[in-house]
Amino acid sequence: MERGVAYRECMDRLTAIATALGLSVQHERLAPIAEIVIQSMTGVWRRFHTVDHVFMVGGQLDPVEQLAGLFHDVVYLQVDQRIPLNLAQHITPFIREIPTFELGAPERLCIRDAADCRADPKFLAVRRLFGLDFGDVLSPFAGQNEFLSALVAAQVLAPTFPPAAVAQVIACIEATIPFRLAEPGKPTASEILHTRLAALSVELQFGWSPTDVDDVVRRAVRLANRDVQGFGSDDVAIFLDDTWHLIPETNHNLLVSPTYTVRDYRTSLQKMAGFLGSLRPEAVFRRFGGEPDEAKYASWVAAATRNLAIARHYLGAKLVSIAFLEALSLRFAPDVALSALMGELVPDPAYDIGTLEALLPAYPAAPAPRDSIEAAVRSLLEEGRHADVQYDIRHSPVAAVFLRCMGFARMSALRDSAQTMFQSLAAASDSQGRRSAAERFLKEFDPALTAAIAAGIAELYERRRVAVLQNRP
């Protein structure tokens, strides 16, 4: 969404939110709030966590949910690699960096000691609802972004919105810390939030009844579930569209240059495959006090189970194909642009040399898939996801050929071989060791199939050679 359009829509939303909360707020007081949101959500690396995402997460009905939706991702350090100055002023009075003196060790953030922080009921509310205290170190993998986003929201919203509404916004943002699964016999994240909210209501004299606290937690659960709604989609391609927008947010090489390398692409797939491979579907969605109802919750968990299973097979097939291409490329160079092997992602008539896809051997007759998971994977590889992304094509021609030639069982075995090759490449001390690891992997494939794909890559290079020698105007 274009920045100007996003800003105007954000202003309209803030005006409607204020009205729904019974407030009469001048345009001038809402403008700085919209500026913070739009600046944050239109960062250069944002592809999934964007303005469209926060508008969707906030929903259309509840003003507190809408307000929390706007702010729940304003800080995302793994994506943005920084905190904009306009946000930093709301964070640095309470948060400091822990300096590190070890080469390559990342800086860590922690809450300042009590003596360094001014007394602030807004900061108190954020600490209480996140269960953190003075001096605590923030974890990049367990709520750091959400805590900092809630802190910004509390500071930015407090001059305009009542303290009880701001506290509810903080609670909603806390609920978006994802993938927390309670141990058997232990309280769930929603139950813990309920306890913290009840205590905060007493401490800050909000006067909430038990029913009021229940309503706040249900509101937070609705918001948190919308934040991960793609996992519950009945269409796995929609889930994978979200995944393919997430990948470049933390793999910036895919966006910096159209000539990112085979290794860049492979590494990005490995990260996502590792994450999805470790994720338990029952940890995705939340439920509290009948929100959502049991049938809807069960359907979401079932969809997440299926989507994750398909995604794991899909990513596994793509990792086999990219491992094959990387192994071939190591025969002649240590780190090759993926476009050098596949052809340009976005064809340009002035530089058209074709693509590897057009030079691949014809698909053999497809063996029958053993179940709906395998059928979905084949469809995704051959036909592709729904959405276009600038760094990749929708379908996977090399993986699709492999799947038809080998079948699912063999592809699954090759996933393990590909992982072995990746580990060997990382451990190799010289180029000869890396080439040896690559050749061991290539021996796992039918020599005729390897030769056919290698010939296609060679043809692309020949076309480049001819183009270089041509005297074109």
N, C-alpha and C positions, 0 to 999 in steps of 0.2 A: 504494500500500500504506500502510495506517494506521501511524503512527510506532511505536506500541507493538508491533504485530505485527512490523514490520520489525526492531525492536531485538531481540525475542526470537529471530527467525530468524537474525539476525546472530550472536547469542550462541551459538546452536546450531551454526552453521557454524564459528565460531572454536574452539569446544570440539572439534568433529570434526577440524578442521585440526590442532590441537595434538596430539590423540591419534594421528593418522596420521603425524605427524612424530616420534612417540615421546616426547612431552613430557607431563609431569604438571603442569598449570597450574590454579591456583585461579581460581574464578569472579571474584574481586575484581580479578585482574590482567587479565582479558579485558574486563571491563566498560568501562574507559576507551577501549579500542580500538573497541568497538562504538559507543560514544557519538560518537566522532569521525566514523566512517563514516556513521552515520544522520543526524547533524546536517548533514553536508555534502550528502548525497544527497537530503535532503528540503527543500532551499532553496525559497524562495517561487516562483522562476522555473523550477524544474526541471520539465520535461515529458517529455523523452526520457532524459536522463542522470539516472536515478532509481535507487532501491534495486533495483527489478526488473531494471534494466539491468545493474547490477554483479553481481547474483547470476547472471544469465544468462552474462555474459562470463567469470566465473570457472569456469563449468562445474560438473560434479558429481564428477569423478574424482580430479583431481590437487590435493593440498593447497596447493602453491606457487601454482598457477594460481588457485585459489580465493582465496588471500590477496591476490594481485596484483589480481584482479578487484575485490575490495572497495575497493581504494585507487586504482585507475587514473584515476578521475575526481573525486577528492575536491576538487581545485582546478580550477575552470573559470571564469576571470575574465570571459570574454565573456558568460557566462550569469548568474553570481551578482553581478557588479559589485563584489565585495568578497572579502576573505578573512576568514572568521570568526575571532574572537579565539582560540578554542581551537586553531585551526590556525596562526594567526600566530606563536604562541610557538615553534613548531618551524621557522619560516621566517626570521623577522627576524634571528636571529644570523648568517645566512649571505647574506641577500638584502637589498638596499636599493633604494629608489626613486631614480631620477634626476630631480631637479626640473626642470620646464620653465617658462619664463617667456613663452612665446608663446601668445597667445589661441587657445583651442581645441585646442592640441596635447596629446595624451595623455601621461600620466606613463609612463615606462618603468622596467623593473626590470633590475637587474644583480647579478651575484655580487660580493660584497664583496671587497676586496683581501685578500691573504693575511694582512697585518698585523692586519686587523680580525676575522679568523675564528679561533676556537679550533681547535686540532688535533682532528680528529674523523674516525676511520676510516669512519664511516657516510657523512659528507659526501664524503669522498674517493671512496667507491664510487659515489655518485650522479654526481659530476663525471666520473669516469673512464668510466662506462658511457654517459653522454650526450655525451662528447667535449667537455666545457666546462672552462674554467679560471677562476681568479680574475680578476675584472674584466670578464668577458664579459657583454655585454648579451643579455638573453633576448628572443627573438622571439615575439610573440603568435601568429604564424602558423606557427611551426616548432618546436613542442615546449615552449613555456613552461609550459603547463598540466601536461603530463606530467612535466616536470622538477620542478615544485613539488609535484605529487602524490607523486612518488617520494621527494622530500626529506621530506615529511610521513610517508610510510610507513616510511622508514628510521628516523626518530627515534621514532616511536610503537611500532614493532614490536621494536626492538632490545632493550629490557629483558626481553622475553619469548621471542623466537625467536632461534635461533643465527645468527651473522653470515653463514654461507654461504647459509642460507635467505633472509635479508633481501636479500643481493646478488642472488639469483635473482629475487626479487620486483621489485627495481629494474630488472633486465634485462627482465622481462616488461612492466613499465610503459613502458620506453623503446620497446619494440616497438610500442606502441599509437599512437606518433606516426604519423598516417595519410598515405597517398597519396604515398609517396616512391618514385620510379621512377629506377633507376640509369641513368646515361648509358651508351651502348654501350662495352664494354671496361672499365667501372668496377665496383668491387665493389658488391653490393647492400647494403641496410640491414642485412639479416640477417648477411651476411658481415662487415660492419664490426662489428656487435655481437659476433660470434664472436671477432674479433681482440681486442676490448676485454675480453671476459670472460676469455680466456686470459691476457692480461697482468695483469688484476686478481687472478686466482687465484694467480699467482706473487707479486705485490706484497703481498697480504694472507695468503699462505700457506694457501690453501684446500686445496691438494693435489689439484686436479681433474685428471683425465686428459683427453686429447683427446676421448675418448668422452663423458666427463661434460660437457664444454663443448658438444659437439654436442647432447646431451640438453637442456641448458638453453635453447639457441637454438630447438630444436624446440618446447619448452614455450612459449616466448615467441611463436612463430609461431602456435601453436594459439590462444592467448589473443587475439592481434591479429586473427586471422581471425574469431573469434567477435564481436569488437567491431564488425565491419562486415558481419556475416552477412546483414543485410537486402538488401544489394546483390546477393547471390547467390540470392535467393529465386526460386522458379519462379512465384510469384504477384506480379505487379507492384503489386497493390493493397497487399500487405504492405510492400513497399519504400516506397510513397508514404505509408502510414500512419506509418512512421518519419519520413519527411520532414515530414509535417504536425505531428508532435510536436516536431520540431527547430525549425521556423519561429518559434514564439513565444518560444523560449528567448533569442533575440537580437533579438526585436522585441516588446518588453514592452508597447507600446501595445495589442496585440491581447488582452492579458490584463487590463490595468488597467481597461478600461471596455467595456461592451457596445456603446458608441457610438463605437468607433474609426472613423476616417475612411476614405473611399475611397482616399486617398493613402497612409494607413498600410498598408492591405492591399496596395495595388499595390507599394509599396516593399519589403514583405516578400517578395512573389513575385519581384520583380526580383533581390533578393539571392540567393535560392535558385536561380533560373534561371541567374544568372551563375556561381554555384559549380558546379552540375551541368553547365553547358555547357562549362566548362573542364576537367572531370575526365576523365582517360583511364581506361578500364575496367581496363587491365592494371596500373594503379597501385593498385588497391583491395586485392587480396589478396596474401599473401606465401607464399613456398615456400622450404624449406630442408631438405636432407638427407632427401628423400622425404616430408616433411610439408608439405602433404597429398600424397597420391599424384597422379600426373600426370593421371589421368582426372578426379578430383574437382576439381583445380585448374582444368583446362580447362573443366569444366562451370560452375564459379563465374564464371570470366571471361566465358564466353558469356552467362550470365544477367545479369551486370552490364552487359554491352554492350547487351543488349536492354532492360533496365530503364532504363538511362540514356537510350536513344533514345526510349522511350515517355515518360519523364518530361519530356524536353525538348519534345516535341510537346505534351504535356499542359499544361505550364506556359506554353508559347507561346500555346495556345488560351485559357487563363485570363487571360493578360496582354492579349490582344486584347479580351476581354469587359470586363475591368476598365478598360482604357483607354477603351472606348466609354462606360461608365457615368461615368467621371471627366469625359470630354468633355461629356456631357449635363449633369452637375451644375454645370459651370463656366458654364452659361447663366444660373444664378440665384444661385450662392454660391461663395465661393473654396475652401471646404473642408467637405465634407458627410459626415455619418456614413453609412457603408455601409448601415446598417439603415434609413435614411430612404429609400433607393432600392429596397432588396430586401425590406423587411419584417423583422420580428424573427426572429433566428436560432432562438430558443427561444420558441415561441408561448405566450402566457398568455391564457386565456379572458377574463380581465377587461379585456384590452387588445387584443383580436383584431381587427385590421383587414385580415388576409389578407397575402398575399405577392405579390411581383412574378411569381414563377413561375406562379401561377394565372392571371395576366393576360397572359401571353406568347402570341403567335400559335401556332397548332397546328404541330407538327412536320411539315414536308413529307416526302415519301418520301425515304428515305435513299439517296444515291448509294452504289454498292458501294465498300467500302474497297479500296485497291489492294494492301494486304498486311496481315500480322498486326499490324504496329505500328499502322497506322491503325485497325484493328478494335478493338484494345485501348484506344486513346485515346478512341474513341467510347463504348465501354462505360464507361470511367471517368467521362467527362463526363455521360453520361445516367444511369448507375446508381450511380456513386460508389465511393469507397474503402470499406474495411471498417469502420474505427474511427471513433467519434464524437470530435470535439474541441469544446471549449466556444466557440471563436471562429469556427467555420465550419461550413457544412453539408457533407455528404459529396459531393454531386454538384454540377454546375455548369450550371444551367438556361440561362443566357444564352449561354454558350459552346456548349452543345449545340445550341441553335437556330441559332446562327451556322454551326456546322459542317454541319448538315443543309441550310441554305439556300445555303451558298457552296461547300462542299467543301474538301478539305484544301489544295489548291494555292492557292486564294484566301486561306485562313486563314494560310498560311505567308507570303504576300506582305504581309498585314496586320500580321504580327508586326514586320516592318521598319518599317512606317508607324507602329505604336504606339511603337516605340523612338524614332523621329524626333520624335513628339509629346512623349514624356517629356523628351527633350533640349531641346526648344523651351520646355517649361514651366519647366525648371530655369534656362534662360538668359534668359527673359523678365523685363523690368525692372518691369513693371506688370501689373495685372489685364487690361487690354485686350490686351496681348501674349499672355497665357495663353489668353484666350478666342479669339483669332484662331488660335492653334495648335490648339485643340480643334476649332474649326469646320473647319479644313483636314482634320483626321482624320475627322470625321463625313461629309465629302463622299465618302469612300472607300466608304461603305455605301449600299445600296439605300434611297432616301428613304422608301419605303413601310415597310420594316422598321424604320428609325429612328423613323418616326412611330408605329408600333404599340407599340414598347417605351416611347417617351416617353409615350404615352397611358396605358400601364399604370402608370408612375411617377406620372403626374398623378392617376390614380384612387386610388392609395394616399394621396396628399396630400389628396385630396377626402374620403376616408374619415376621415382624421385631423381635418379641419376639422369634419366632421359630429359626430365623437366629442367634440370640444372643446365644441360647442354643446349637446350633449345633457345633460340633468340626470339623471345616473345616481347611484343611492344608493351 
